[in-house]
Amino acid sequence: MIRFVELPAPVMTALLNGDLATASTAAGVTLTDYFVTDEAKALWKFRLAQLNREPEHAPWIVRAVVAEPEGHVIGHAGFHGAPAEDGTAEIAYSVDPAHRRRGYARAMLAALLERAASEPSVKTVRASISPGNAGSLATIAGHGFTHVGEQWDEEDGRELIFERPAR
């Protein structure tokens, strides 16, 4: 079982600055070094800029993921933002390498799909995955996703696009 913990702007700012102690205190959970890697800092910078432009995206974007009943933070997950006008919501999840291969990515995916299904405005759930990311490709398998195309991401390179109905 997992639960999501909001990471408001002050938490992301502290993480961007490498201040794990302040970020953990503000989040109310003990965040790990995984949240202050260079890759994670790029995420916090991107999401903070997004919140400055579009504060209405806050309920949708990245959350810390806590494994229960242990209470360990095992990664982060959320959506790229609020659903688009056409009702598409794109998922994103990442499991701390220290906690991989234990089913947490599938649990994150299931929780994100449940969240999307609970919102009447969401019609389609999208996942964009690097063709070399065997773990994520395996995670979405069996969850009703269909390969619908490709895109080039400036940060991540070539991505395969998968979609499924929200309900």
PyRosetta script that sets phi, psi and omega in degrees:
from pyrosetta import init, pose_from_sequence

init()
pose = pose_from_sequence("MIRFVELPAPVMTALLNGDLATASTAAGVTLTDYFVTDEAKALWKFRLAQLNREPEHAPWIVRAVVAEPEGHVIGHAGFHGAPAEDGTAEIAYSVDPAHRRRGYARAMLAALLERAASEPSVKTVRASISPGNAGSLATIAGHGFTHVGEQWDEEDGRELIFERPAR")
pose.set_psi(1, 143.0)
pose.set_omega(1, 178.2)
pose.set_phi(2, -130.5)
pose.set_psi(2, 163.1)
pose.set_omega(2, 171.1)
pose.set_phi(3, -140.8)
pose.set_psi(3, 153.9)
pose.set_omega(3, 179.3)
pose.set_phi(4, -98.8)
pose.set_psi(4, 143.2)
pose.set_omega(4, 176.8)
pose.set_phi(5, -124.8)
pose.set_psi(5, 124.8)
pose.set_omega(5, -178.9)
pose.set_phi(6, -60.0)
pose.set_psi(6, 143.9)
pose.set_omega(6, 175.2)
pose.set_phi(7, -119.8)
pose.set_psi(7, 82.8)
pose.set_omega(7, -178.7)
pose.set_phi(8, -66.7)
pose.set_psi(8, 170.3)
pose.set_omega(8, -175.1)
pose.set_phi(9, -50.2)
pose.set_psi(9, -44.6)
pose.set_omega(9, 179.9)
pose.set_phi(10, -61.2)
pose.set_psi(10, -32.4)
pose.set_omega(10, 177.8)
pose.set_phi(11, -68.8)
pose.set_psi(11, -47.0)
pose.set_omega(11, 179.6)
pose.set_phi(12, -63.0)
pose.set_psi(12, -35.8)
pose.set_omega(12, 177.8)
pose.set_phi(13, -63.9)
pose.set_psi(13, -44.7)
pose.set_omega(13, 178.3)
pose.set_phi(14, -62.8)
pose.set_psi(14, -40.8)
pose.set_omega(14, 178.5)
pose.set_phi(15, -64.9)
pose.set_psi(15, -42.4)
pose.set_omega(15, 177.9)
pose.set_phi(16, -58.6)
pose.set_psi(16, -35.0)
pose.set_omega(16, 178.8)
pose.set_phi(17, -85.2)
pose.set_psi(17, 1.7)
pose.set_omega(17, 178.6)
pose.set_phi(18, 77.1)
pose.set_psi(18, 14.2)
pose.set_omega(18, -177.7)
pose.set_phi(19, -94.4)
pose.set_psi(19, 79.9)
pose.set_omega(19, -176.6)
pose.set_phi(20, -63.8)
pose.set_psi(20, -37.3)
pose.set_omega(20, -178.8)
pose.set_phi(21, -64.3)
pose.set_psi(21, -47.5)
pose.set_omega(21, 179.7)
pose.set_phi(22, -64.8)
pose.set_psi(22, -43.3)
pose.set_omega(22, 179.6)
pose.set_phi(23, -60.9)
pose.set_psi(23, -44.0)
pose.set_omega(23, -179.9)
pose.set_phi(24, -63.6)
pose.set_psi(24, -44.2)
pose.set_omega(24, 179.0)
pose.set_phi(25, -61.2)
pose.set_psi(25, -45.6)
pose.set_omega(25, -178.7)
pose.set_phi(26, -67.5)
pose.set_psi(26, -34.2)
pose.set_omega(26, 179.8)
pose.set_phi(27, -78.9)
pose.set_psi(27, -24.0)
pose.set_omega(27, -178.6)
pose.set_phi(28, 83.1)
pose.set_psi(28, 10.3)
pose.set_omega(28, 176.2)
pose.set_phi(29, -140.5)
pose.set_psi(29, 156.4)
pose.set_omega(29, 179.8)
pose.set_phi(30, -83.6)
pose.set_psi(30, 103.7)
pose.set_omega(30, 178.0)
pose.set_phi(31, -78.2)
pose.set_psi(31, 153.8)
pose.set_omega(31, -174.5)
pose.set_phi(32, -104.1)
pose.set_psi(32, 172.4)
pose.set_omega(32, 177.7)
pose.set_phi(33, -57.1)
pose.set_psi(33, -23.8)
pose.set_omega(33, 178.0)
pose.set_phi(34, -57.6)
pose.set_psi(34, -26.7)
pose.set_omega(34, -177.8)
pose.set_phi(35, -82.6)
pose.set_psi(35, -6.2)
pose.set_omega(35, 179.2)
pose.set_phi(36, -124.0)
pose.set_psi(36, 20.9)
pose.set_omega(36, 172.3)
pose.set_phi(37, -70.4)
pose.set_psi(37, 165.1)
pose.set_omega(37, 177.6)
pose.set_phi(38, -59.6)
pose.set_psi(38, -40.3)
pose.set_omega(38, 179.0)
pose.set_phi(39, -63.1)
pose.set_psi(39, -43.7)
pose.set_omega(39, 178.8)
pose.set_phi(40, -65.8)
pose.set_psi(40, -40.3)
pose.set_omega(40, 179.2)
pose.set_phi(41, -61.4)
pose.set_psi(41, -36.0)
pose.set_omega(41, 175.9)
pose.set_phi(42, -63.1)
pose.set_psi(42, -37.9)
pose.set_omega(42, 177.4)
pose.set_phi(43, -64.2)
pose.set_psi(43, -46.3)
pose.set_omega(43, -178.4)
pose.set_phi(44, -63.5)
pose.set_psi(44, -40.3)
pose.set_omega(44, 178.2)
pose.set_phi(45, -61.1)
pose.set_psi(45, -45.9)
pose.set_omega(45, -179.8)
pose.set_phi(46, -62.8)
pose.set_psi(46, -47.4)
pose.set_omega(46, -177.3)
pose.set_phi(47, -69.0)
pose.set_psi(47, -35.9)
pose.set_omega(47, 176.4)
pose.set_phi(48, -63.2)
pose.set_psi(48, -42.7)
pose.set_omega(48, 177.2)
pose.set_phi(49, -63.0)
pose.set_psi(49, -40.1)
pose.set_omega(49, 177.8)
pose.set_phi(50, -61.1)
pose.set_psi(50, -44.7)
pose.set_omega(50, -180.0)
pose.set_phi(51, -65.2)
pose.set_psi(51, -34.2)
pose.set_omega(51, 176.9)
pose.set_phi(52, -64.9)
pose.set_psi(52, -38.5)
pose.set_omega(52, 179.8)
pose.set_phi(53, -79.1)
pose.set_psi(53, -39.8)
pose.set_omega(53, -171.3)
pose.set_phi(54, -138.5)
pose.set_psi(54, 76.5)
pose.set_omega(54, -177.1)
pose.set_phi(55, -61.0)
pose.set_psi(55, -20.5)
pose.set_omega(55, 179.3)
pose.set_phi(56, -68.2)
pose.set_psi(56, -10.2)
pose.set_omega(56, 177.9)
pose.set_phi(57, -80.6)
pose.set_psi(57, -12.0)
pose.set_omega(57, -175.1)
pose.set_phi(58, -50.7)
pose.set_psi(58, -44.0)
pose.set_omega(58, -179.0)
pose.set_phi(59, -66.3)
pose.set_psi(59, -12.4)
pose.set_omega(59, -174.0)
pose.set_phi(60, -105.0)
pose.set_psi(60, -27.5)
pose.set_omega(60, -169.8)
pose.set_phi(61, -81.8)
pose.set_psi(61, -174.1)
pose.set_omega(61, -168.4)
pose.set_phi(62, -42.7)
pose.set_psi(62, 138.2)
pose.set_omega(62, 176.4)
pose.set_phi(63, -130.5)
pose.set_psi(63, 151.7)
pose.set_omega(63, 168.8)
pose.set_phi(64, -73.7)
pose.set_psi(64, 147.0)
pose.set_omega(64, 179.0)
pose.set_phi(65, -113.5)
pose.set_psi(65, 126.4)
pose.set_omega(65, -176.7)
pose.set_phi(66, -113.5)
pose.set_psi(66, 128.3)
pose.set_omega(66, 175.1)
pose.set_phi(67, -81.6)
pose.set_psi(67, 130.5)
pose.set_omega(67, 178.6)
pose.set_phi(68, -115.1)
pose.set_psi(68, 145.4)
pose.set_omega(68, 11.8)
pose.set_phi(69, -89.5)
pose.set_psi(69, 0.6)
pose.set_omega(69, -175.6)
pose.set_phi(70, -62.5)
pose.set_psi(70, -35.7)
pose.set_omega(70, -178.9)
pose.set_phi(71, 84.0)
pose.set_psi(71, 13.0)
pose.set_omega(71, -179.9)
pose.set_phi(72, -84.0)
pose.set_psi(72, 135.9)
pose.set_omega(72, 172.8)
pose.set_phi(73, -78.3)
pose.set_psi(73, 122.9)
pose.set_omega(73, -172.3)
pose.set_phi(74, -116.1)
pose.set_psi(74, 2.8)
pose.set_omega(74, 178.7)
pose.set_phi(75, 156.2)
pose.set_psi(75, -159.0)
pose.set_omega(75, 178.5)
pose.set_phi(76, -142.7)
pose.set_psi(76, 153.8)
pose.set_omega(76, -177.7)
pose.set_phi(77, -157.3)
pose.set_psi(77, 160.8)
pose.set_omega(77, 177.0)
pose.set_phi(78, 166.6)
pose.set_psi(78, -154.6)
pose.set_omega(78, 178.5)
pose.set_phi(79, -117.3)
pose.set_psi(79, 161.0)
pose.set_omega(79, 178.4)
pose.set_phi(80, -69.0)
pose.set_psi(80, -16.5)
pose.set_omega(80, 179.6)
pose.set_phi(81, 167.1)
pose.set_psi(81, -173.5)
pose.set_omega(81, 175.9)
pose.set_phi(82, -61.9)
pose.set_psi(82, 158.0)
pose.set_omega(82, 178.6)
pose.set_phi(83, -57.4)
pose.set_psi(83, 143.0)
pose.set_omega(83, 176.5)
pose.set_phi(84, -68.7)
pose.set_psi(84, 168.6)
pose.set_omega(84, -179.5)
pose.set_phi(85, -57.2)
pose.set_psi(85, -30.9)
pose.set_omega(85, 179.9)
pose.set_phi(86, -82.5)
pose.set_psi(86, 2.4)
pose.set_omega(86, 178.2)
pose.set_phi(87, 88.4)
pose.set_psi(87, 13.3)
pose.set_omega(87, 179.4)
pose.set_phi(88, -90.3)
pose.set_psi(88, 131.6)
pose.set_omega(88, 175.8)
pose.set_phi(89, -123.4)
pose.set_psi(89, 125.7)
pose.set_omega(89, -177.6)
pose.set_phi(90, -100.2)
pose.set_psi(90, 128.4)
pose.set_omega(90, -178.3)
pose.set_phi(91, -86.2)
pose.set_psi(91, 156.9)
pose.set_omega(91, 174.2)
pose.set_phi(92, -149.9)
pose.set_psi(92, 136.2)
pose.set_omega(92, 177.8)
pose.set_phi(93, -152.5)
pose.set_psi(93, 151.0)
pose.set_omega(93, 178.9)
pose.set_phi(94, -151.3)
pose.set_psi(94, 128.0)
pose.set_omega(94, 179.7)
pose.set_phi(95, -100.7)
pose.set_psi(95, 130.7)
pose.set_omega(95, 174.6)
pose.set_phi(96, -52.3)
pose.set_psi(96, 130.9)
pose.set_omega(96, -179.9)
pose.set_phi(97, -51.7)
pose.set_psi(97, -29.6)
pose.set_omega(97, 179.2)
pose.set_phi(98, -67.4)
pose.set_psi(98, -14.2)
pose.set_omega(98, -176.2)
pose.set_phi(99, -122.1)
pose.set_psi(99, 13.5)
pose.set_omega(99, -177.5)
pose.set_phi(100, -76.4)
pose.set_psi(100, 160.6)
pose.set_omega(100, 177.0)
pose.set_phi(101, 67.3)
pose.set_psi(101, 34.1)
pose.set_omega(101, 177.8)
pose.set_phi(102, -127.7)
pose.set_psi(102, 9.9)
pose.set_omega(102, 178.7)
pose.set_phi(103, 88.6)
pose.set_psi(103, 4.9)
pose.set_omega(103, -177.6)
pose.set_phi(104, -69.1)
pose.set_psi(104, -36.6)
pose.set_omega(104, 179.0)
pose.set_phi(105, -62.5)
pose.set_psi(105, -41.8)
pose.set_omega(105, 177.6)
pose.set_phi(106, -64.1)
pose.set_psi(106, -38.6)
pose.set_omega(106, 177.8)
pose.set_phi(107, -65.3)
pose.set_psi(107, -40.7)
pose.set_omega(107, 177.1)
pose.set_phi(108, -62.5)
pose.set_psi(108, -47.0)
pose.set_omega(108, 179.6)
pose.set_phi(109, -58.6)
pose.set_psi(109, -47.0)
pose.set_omega(109, -179.9)
pose.set_phi(110, -59.6)
pose.set_psi(110, -42.1)
pose.set_omega(110, 179.9)
pose.set_phi(111, -67.1)
pose.set_psi(111, -39.5)
pose.set_omega(111, 178.1)
pose.set_phi(112, -66.4)
pose.set_psi(112, -40.6)
pose.set_omega(112, 178.1)
pose.set_phi(113, -64.5)
pose.set_psi(113, -38.1)
pose.set_omega(113, 177.1)
pose.set_phi(114, -64.2)
pose.set_psi(114, -43.1)
pose.set_omega(114, 178.3)
pose.set_phi(115, -61.4)
pose.set_psi(115, -45.3)
pose.set_omega(115, 179.5)
pose.set_phi(116, -62.3)
pose.set_psi(116, -43.1)
pose.set_omega(116, -178.6)
pose.set_phi(117, -65.4)
pose.set_psi(117, -25.8)
pose.set_omega(117, -177.8)
pose.set_phi(118, -79.9)
pose.set_psi(118, -9.8)
pose.set_omega(118, -178.3)
pose.set_phi(119, -103.9)
pose.set_psi(119, 113.4)
pose.set_omega(119, -178.4)
pose.set_phi(120, -57.2)
pose.set_psi(120, -27.1)
pose.set_omega(120, -178.5)
pose.set_phi(121, -73.8)
pose.set_psi(121, -17.3)
pose.set_omega(121, -178.8)
pose.set_phi(122, -88.2)
pose.set_psi(122, 121.9)
pose.set_omega(122, 179.4)
pose.set_phi(123, -106.5)
pose.set_psi(123, -34.4)
pose.set_omega(123, -174.0)
pose.set_phi(124, -135.4)
pose.set_psi(124, 140.1)
pose.set_omega(124, 173.8)
pose.set_phi(125, -109.5)
pose.set_psi(125, 131.5)
pose.set_omega(125, -178.3)
pose.set_phi(126, -115.6)
pose.set_psi(126, 146.2)
pose.set_omega(126, 171.9)
pose.set_phi(127, -132.8)
pose.set_psi(127, 127.8)
pose.set_omega(127, 176.2)
pose.set_phi(128, -111.0)
pose.set_psi(128, 120.6)
pose.set_omega(128, -170.7)
pose.set_phi(129, -133.2)
pose.set_psi(129, 135.2)
pose.set_omega(129, 174.4)
pose.set_phi(130, -60.1)
pose.set_psi(130, 137.1)
pose.set_omega(130, -179.7)
pose.set_phi(131, -60.2)
pose.set_psi(131, -21.7)
pose.set_omega(131, 179.0)
pose.set_phi(132, -89.6)
pose.set_psi(132, 0.1)
pose.set_omega(132, -177.7)
pose.set_phi(133, -91.1)
pose.set_psi(133, 78.4)
pose.set_omega(133, -176.8)
pose.set_phi(134, -58.7)
pose.set_psi(134, -36.4)
pose.set_omega(134, -179.1)
pose.set_phi(135, -62.3)
pose.set_psi(135, -47.4)
pose.set_omega(135, -179.9)
pose.set_phi(136, -69.7)
pose.set_psi(136, -36.9)
pose.set_omega(136, 177.0)
pose.set_phi(137, -62.3)
pose.set_psi(137, -40.4)
pose.set_omega(137, 177.7)
pose.set_phi(138, -69.0)
pose.set_psi(138, -34.8)
pose.set_omega(138, -178.7)
pose.set_phi(139, -62.9)
pose.set_psi(139, -42.8)
pose.set_omega(139, -177.6)
pose.set_phi(140, -79.9)
pose.set_psi(140, -17.2)
pose.set_omega(140, 179.9)
pose.set_phi(141, -58.3)
pose.set_psi(141, 136.9)
pose.set_omega(141, 179.1)
pose.set_phi(142, 82.8)
pose.set_psi(142, 6.2)
pose.set_omega(142, 179.5)
pose.set_phi(143, -112.1)
pose.set_psi(143, 17.7)
pose.set_omega(143, 173.9)
pose.set_phi(144, 82.9)
pose.set_psi(144, 11.3)
pose.set_omega(144, 178.7)
pose.set_phi(145, -79.6)
pose.set_psi(145, 143.4)
pose.set_omega(145, 176.4)
pose.set_phi(146, -121.9)
pose.set_psi(146, 137.0)
pose.set_omega(146, 176.8)
pose.set_phi(147, -70.8)
pose.set_psi(147, 120.8)
pose.set_omega(147, -175.5)
pose.set_phi(148, -117.2)
pose.set_psi(148, -4.9)
pose.set_omega(148, 180.0)
pose.set_phi(149, 162.3)
pose.set_psi(149, -165.7)
pose.set_omega(149, 179.3)
pose.set_phi(150, -138.4)
pose.set_psi(150, 163.3)
pose.set_omega(150, 174.5)
pose.set_phi(151, -150.8)
pose.set_psi(151, 163.2)
pose.set_omega(151, 174.6)
pose.set_phi(152, -108.0)
pose.set_psi(152, 121.0)
pose.set_omega(152, 178.4)
pose.set_phi(153, -102.1)
pose.set_psi(153, 129.8)
pose.set_omega(153, -177.9)
pose.set_phi(154, -58.7)
pose.set_psi(154, -32.5)
pose.set_omega(154, -179.3)
pose.set_phi(155, -87.3)
pose.set_psi(155, -43.5)
pose.set_omega(155, -169.3)
pose.set_phi(156, -105.7)
pose.set_psi(156, -6.9)
pose.set_omega(156, -179.0)
pose.set_phi(157, 81.5)
pose.set_psi(157, -148.9)
pose.set_omega(157, -177.2)
pose.set_phi(158, -66.3)
pose.set_psi(158, 133.1)
pose.set_omega(158, 177.5)
pose.set_phi(159, -131.6)
pose.set_psi(159, 142.4)
pose.set_omega(159, 172.0)
pose.set_phi(160, -90.2)
pose.set_psi(160, 138.5)
pose.set_omega(160, -178.9)
pose.set_phi(161, -106.3)
pose.set_psi(161, 128.2)
pose.set_omega(161, 178.1)
pose.set_phi(162, -122.5)
pose.set_psi(162, 144.4)
pose.set_omega(162, 176.9)
pose.set_phi(163, -139.2)
pose.set_psi(163, 158.5)
pose.set_omega(163, 174.7)
pose.set_phi(164, -152.5)
pose.set_psi(164, 156.0)
pose.set_omega(164, 175.5)
pose.set_phi(165, -63.6)
pose.set_psi(165, 146.8)
pose.set_omega(165, 179.5)
pose.set_phi(166, -67.4)
pose.set_psi(166, -29.1)
pose.set_omega(166, -178.9)
pose.set_phi(167, -128.6)
pose.dump_pdb("model.pdb")
